[in-house]
């Protein structure tokens, strides 16, 4: 593909690239056959492959000037030989990204660092991460915005195979440098986890407007790390997985809300929080309480489960299996800016009535913008 792009002067045309953790073994290669990646032999343990070696070696004269001119392949990183002599897939992909000036979307599928039983990412994927860091550092320091590589990238999606018995998930730290590309506005991730992030630069900013984490678990300390640089977050969705297999410590939802208040309190307009439980010992109802949302001053649309407005009460439970809970009123937790609330689950009639208490008499004073509340199978217009 790289040979075709260079030979045909087509580098200005691609706007989307799909990057997957699929590598080709050297056997069974047929240049006349159209391969689908699902049919190809896979070797996840190798950072480079002989087919890539052969392709790159055969066009070394074409690549040498481009590699020399590329400002992101720093000599101290030893990245040039990774592309030219070793056929490193990650380094080659990173180099390719620097050559596509009109790229707007990147889709990662089962690629990058993972949290699993097999250890850390391959050197190849680490080299792609290193090139991304170099691009971001240059972009942040540039006095001419829009002149750096990936300067038009607006959307990034991270997904992959459903998490299985191997415990495989995507490590958010691997993709962290991309957060700080000045043009990036939307990042969506599936099966995400968060490990320690060892990469940081002073005064970095991120202008991401939408974050979406599906089937993921990120503890509140990591949320602080990943939210602190955001300057204009408008939409946040978090579908959390509760499972004894995930580990990573505790993450009370109220701590997540506190981080959002601190770093996006003046910009966040849509908040969508849900919890999927995959454990034989789920937390009791009151443990999902989100706390007050009044400090989210721009919040207009809220999507939550009913238990997120219920808090464990500090009184002796009437029965061990039925802990007492305090059901909070909407007028006590929601900001005046709220327009619509959708409850996705966990609201039976008695609890719903308790949540609505005081609303008819106090709506004009406390929630003047509220127009609708959606309970499961029932819409209440205010």
Helices and strands as residue ranges (DSSP letters): H 2-8, E 16-20, G 37-39, H 50-58, H 60-69, G 75-77, H 80-84, H 89-98, E 105-109, E 114-115, H 123-141, E 155-159, E 169-171, H 172-179, E 186-190, E 192-193, E 210-216, H 220-227, E 235-242, H 253-264, E 270-277, G 285-288, E 301-304, G 306-309, E 310-312, E 325-327, H 330-333, E 340-343, H 349-356, H 359-366, E 372-375, E 378-381
